[in-house]
């Protein structure tokens, strides 16, 4: 059967996210999650649709990718086709040739889960590996400990607070109040939560957004940030615990996150919140 590469319309992004939901399970390697696309909705519905790529065969979606930037595609495939040679070779062609409309010429990166035949084929084509990332995982079978600080849900009326904390946490001017509003347009946003940890004066000290993939499946933390004025006081651990507890209430079986291994503080924060670090992973990179 012919493999079909496509960019879905805004209305059909839901199908890509639904496929991703089905592919999430606790034993799976770290991979693209529907919450990653949900977080991308901060840029707008049309913009998110333009960043999605799907690969289908006989009407079934086999792979989903998201352009996290013009030169980085994050992707995964259905669990039963990790070693499908036809799919892997099609992916190599589509990721390597600029005219296919996925990645441009020059230095580009591909994030894909461990175990894909795609990695072997890209290596044969001379693609190297980028800086390591650390996946972290926490099982949610048992109750999550109390975070020890006031936790409140962040609705649209607190959109500016959400943006202010993220701007400070990541030392950037990009997050705006529109981020919180844009995310609310994401398919399945009813299964996400935005939470804030507050200090003794009621000021937001840390925020987190968590994304469920449905009952019995792993949820995702994306993003989590602590305001610069509140670092080193345990708010990162507290808001991460609050996020894990929210996912457990929504029926998630576990929670996962991935952060650059060089972010030693971030890795330590997640470990303090009961997460276990898994073997490092790295993007495939094609240099100029």
N, C-alpha and C positions, 0 to 999 in steps of 0.2 A: 504494500500500500504506500502511496505517496505521503511524505511528511510535509505538513503545511506549517510554515512560519507566519504568524500574524501579529498585528497590534490591535487589541480589542477596542471596540468603541467604549465610551464611558459606561454605557448600560451593561456591557458584557464583562466588565472587570469582575463583577460578582462571580462569574463562572470560574475565573482564574483563582479567586480567593477560596471558592468552594472546593476546588481541586486541592489546593494547598492544605485546607483543613483536613481533608480525608487522608493526606499523606503524613500527618503528624502522629507520632507514637513515641512512647517513652524511650524505647531502645534505639530510635533513629539517631543518626549523627546530627550535629548542629546543621541546620539548613534554613532556607528561606521559609518564613512563617507568614501566615495571613496578616499578622500584626505588623510586619514590616511594610506591607502595602498600606495598611491602615494608617500608619504613622506618616507615610508619604502623602496622604491626603491633606496634610497641612499646607501643601503647595496648591491645592485645588483639584477638583474632580477631573477636568479635562487634562491638566498637566500630569496627573497620575496615570490616566489611561494611556497617554502618549509614552509613558516610561515602561509600560508592560509589554512583554513578548511572550507568546505561547507557541508551543510546538505540538501539533496534533497529528494523529494517524487514525484514519477510519472514523473521524468524528470525535475521538477521545483525546483530551488534553494529556500529553505525556510529560511535558516539561513547562515550567513557568520561570520567567526571568524578569527582573526589575532593574532598570538603569538607575543606580543610586547616584551616578554622575554620568556625564557624557562618555567617560572612559572606564567606568566600572559597572559590570552587570553582576547582580547577585541572583543565583538561580538554584533550582533543584528539579528533580524528576520523580515520577511515581515510583514507589518502592519496588515494584516488580520489573522495572526496566533499568536498574542501576548498571547492568552489564549488557544492555541491548546495543549490539554493534551498529546497526543501522541508525539508531537514534544518536549514538555517540559521534559517529562520523558526520552526520548531518549537523550536529551542534558544532563540531570543529570547523566545518565549512562556514556556517553562518556567523560564528564568532570571529573568524579569521578574515573574512572578506568584507570590506567596508560597504560594498554595493548591496549587501544583504540587509543593511539598515539596522544592525545591532550595535556594533562598535566601529569607531573610525580608524583611520590609519594611525600608526605611531604607537606610543606606549599605552597599553590598555591592561585591564585586570579582569579576572573572572573569579567570583566566589562561588564555590560549589561544594557540596558535602563530601566527606571522605567516602571512599568505596565506589565512586563513579568511574566507569571505564573512560569517561571523558578526560580524567586526569592523566591517564597513561598516554592517550592519544595526543594531548596537548604537549606533554613532555617530549614525545617523539618529534613533534613539530618545533621543538626548541624553546617552548615556554618554560620559564623558571618559576621560582616561588618568591613571594613577597614576605614582609615582616610577619612574625607569628601572632596569632590571636589565641586567647584562652576561653574556651567554652566553659560555662559553669551551670550546674544542675542542682535542683533541690526537689526531693520527693515530697509530695503533699498528702501522703496517706495519714500522717499524724497532724494534730492541731499545731498551728504556728504560734510561737510564743508572743506575748504582748509586746508591742514596740516600745512602750514606756513613755510615749509623748502623745499629745493630742493629734489625732488624725481626722481630716475632713475631706470629703469628696470635693473636687474642683469642677464646678459647673461652668457654663458659659459666662456667668456673671463674674467669675474669678479669672477670666482669661488673661487679664493683664498680669495678675500675680503669677500665673503659670509661666508666662513669657519672661517676666523679670527674673525669676529663679533660674530658668534655663540659660538666659543671657549671661548671668553672673557665673553659673556653674561651668559653662563652656567658654567663657571669655569671648563672646561673640555678640554682634548686634542683630543677628538674623532672626531669632524667634520674636514673633509679635503676637498680639492678642488674636490675630486672624488664624494662627496655628491651631488654637483650641477649637475655633469655630469650624475650620476646614476639616479637622479630624472627625467632627460629628457627622459629616456627610459620608464617611466610609461605610461600605457594606459591613454588616455585623458589628457596628460600633456599639450596639446595645450590649454586646458581650465584652466591652472594654471598660476600664475605670481609670479616671485621673484622680490621684490622691495627693494631698499635701500634708506634710508634718509641720506643726506650728510650735513656735517658741512660747515662753511663759507670758509674752505680751500679745499673743495671738497673731504674730507675724509669720508668714510662710517661710520656713527654713529649708525645705527640701520638697521635691515633687517627683512623682513617678506616674507613668502610664503603663498599664498592664493589659494584655490582649489575650483573651481566651480563644482556643480553637474548637471549643465545644466540650461537653462533659466527657471525662475519661481520656482527654488528650492534653499534651503539655501546653502551658501558657507561656507568654513571652513578656519580659520586662524591656520596654523601649519607649521613651528614654527614662533614665533616672538621673537627677542632678541635685546637688546641694549648693545653696547660695554661698558665695565666698565668705560672707560674714559669719557663717555658722559652721565652717569646716572644723573637723577635729573634735566635735562634740557628740558624735554618735548619731547624727540625724540621717546619715546615709544608711546605716544599718537599720534604723527605725523605719524609714520609709520603704526600704526593701522588704522588711518583715510585713509591713502593712500591705504591700502589693501582693506578696505571697499569700497572705491570709485572704485577701479579696479574691484571688484566683481560686483558692480552695473552696470558698463559698459558692463560686460559680461552677464548681464541679471539675476544675482542672485536676489532672492526676499528678502534675509536676509543674515546675517553673524553670525556665532556662534563660540564659543571657550570654552574650559573647562580647568580650572587650579586648582591646589590644594588650598583649602581654606586657608591653612597656608601661602600661597604666597600672603600676604596682599598687597604688592606693585603691584603685577601683577593684582590682582582684581581691585585695585584702578586705574591702568592705563587703563584697558578696560572700566571701568565706565567713566573715563574722556573722552574716545573716543565715548561716547554715547551708550555704551552697558548697558543692564539691567541684573542684577544678578537674576538667577532663583533659585528655591529651591535646596539645596545641595543634592548631590548624593554620593554614596559610593560603592566601589567594594565589591563583596562577597569574603570572605577569608576563606580558610580551614587551620587551624593551625596544627602544628605537634602534 
